[in-house]
Amino acid sequence: MRIEAVLGDRLVGLAQPVRYDLRPAWPSRLREIGPTVHDVGVESLTIRNELRPMTIHNRHPGSNGLCFQAVHDCWADDVRVENCDLGFGFTTTKAVTLTDVVVGGRSAHHSFACRMQSHDNLVDGFEIEQFTVPLPTGALHHGLNLEGLSAGNVWRRGRMAEGTFDTHRAMPFENARTDITLVNNGRVGGSAASGPLFGARIAHWNVRITSGSPYAIQLADVAPRSITVGLQGLTSDASGLPRDFPGDLENGTYQLASRPSVADLYAAQRARHQE
């Protein structure tokens, strides 16, 4: 969180709203983040790993693309990663933007991973190509991963020939995936001991599913206080995921089987904010 102004001895103004409750009885405090990498980018690059066989789940050879870890305000533009276990990763990052990025080649484990309290990152214009070497028995591909209390992250304008809208638990919340076409053939993951699959305010908006499967994309039966709008191509309704919360989830599902008039939730919110 960036401090925008110091208003007094014990009063500051923040650059954005706080996502967590702050109560006088709680021992809240501000701390400097210390030295870190920021304002660094990678552009117009292909990372072509040696074609090594994919292995069973979590026994991978370590062929990776770009991973942004403990950084803020960084970017990658026009980057392609081939033959990887991990294509693009966010780990404890903030305000990192990926633009026009591609994962291709043999089957991957995580095409995109967003974990360990990674916040306010944007993937804008992305593609996961059909694998040139399919997944072997015992391996999993996830797709667009969220986990570990990560919030404020957006994937938009995407095409996915492989993968799903993955969550690895530990309650990621307030994230959006919008204006995406996918086959939906990946699997979610994460240890059952890591907490809920979803926190509140997850949005899946204007998603075109070519396989008919709602798996992990329809949020109605699994994500609290979340919204699903404009899922097109479904042949069934259930998410296929275990439920973490009892009772009324207070979420909404709208315009199934039709394209919403607002095609891109992120673009609409940015336009409204800039008015």
Disulfide bonds with the S-S distance in Angstrom:
none
